């Protein structure tokens, strides 16, 4: 197995058990821990990696202050990715983050309503 994947799996920790996010840049992963994934054509196994990301600043600024902060769906790649997958299932409406992104036709810069 790839040493990075092995390291991510060995260092995995449920979100509610995290006491402090790293102040360093790095690679992070999200694992599926539920009983059933809400997409019929995708059924990840328990503790399977469902998303790998990177932070060029720190995990504290990326994970804690972006991915897990209310109102930050447009800046969180994991939330945008899951939202795109679950858009129909959850009746989500993607909205451009601002007029500049809309005018430029940037379809990857959006948040959900």
Protein Blocks (a to p, Z undefined) as FASTA:
>chain_A
ZZklmmmmmmgccfklpmbdcfbdcddddddfbfbdcbfkbccdehiafbdcddfkbfkl
mmmmmmmgghilmmmmklmmmmmmmmmmnopacddfbfklmmnopaklccdZZ
